[in-house]
Each structure stands twice: as C-alpha cells, then as structure tokens.
Amino acid sequence: MFVIANFLTAVARVLDIGLTLYMWVIIARAVISWVNPDPYNPIVRFLSSATDPLLYRVRRMLPLHMGGIDFSPILVILAIIFVQAFLIQSLLQLAARLG
C-alpha cells in the first residue's frame, strides 16, 4: 500500500505546483491587461493563449463586467485556491492513511 500512498502524494504535489503556476500566469495576465500590451509580444501571446480558454468560459457563464472591470480572473483564482485546499489536502490525507 505504500506504493499507492507515494503515488498519491506525488500526484498531489505535482497538481499543487501546477495549480500554483497557473494562478501566477493568471495574475500576470491580469496585471498586463492594465496597460496596453503589444499583441505580437511572445510573452503576451503566451499569457493570452494559456488563460483565454478558461477565462472565456467563466465570462460566458457569469457575465461580471461592472464598470469595465473583469472579475473572471478573481473567480478562477478563488477556484484554484478551493481546489488546492480541498482536493490536494484530501489526496495528502488519503496518502497518509494508506502509508
């Protein structure tokens, strides 16, 4: 059973790191949107292509544009924090019980 426990621990850690990195990508995208970025800049293109699919779905489901402010990055960041607090911790506790 220790193999399954180690596997679950590894999955939880990798998922946690991936979610944290994606949260920082969303934060960078939000900060860049405050200025007029060059759409041909490779960094801006990467941030847009990495975040647009998810942010578009959130914007379509919950139209929260109030006064020109887009709240979809905040909702996605809150969802990431929820997944980190719930799913990651659940996986780590399950791995601890199996190990």
Long-range contacts (C-beta under 8 A, 24 or more apart in sequence): 1-98, 1-99, 2-98, 2-99, 4-95, 4-98, 5-95, 5-96, 5-98, 5-99, 6-95, 6-99, 8-91, 8-92, 8-94, 8-95, 8-98, 9-91, 9-92, 9-95, 9-99, 11-91, 12-88, 12-91, 12-92, 12-95, 15-87, 15-88, 15-91, 16-84, 16-88, 19-80, 19-83, 19-84, 19-88, 20-84, 22-50, 22-80, 23-77, 23-80, 23-81, 25-50, 25-51, 26-51, 26-55, 26-73, 26-76, 26-77, 26-80, 27-73, 27-77, 29-55, 29-73, 30-73, 33-70
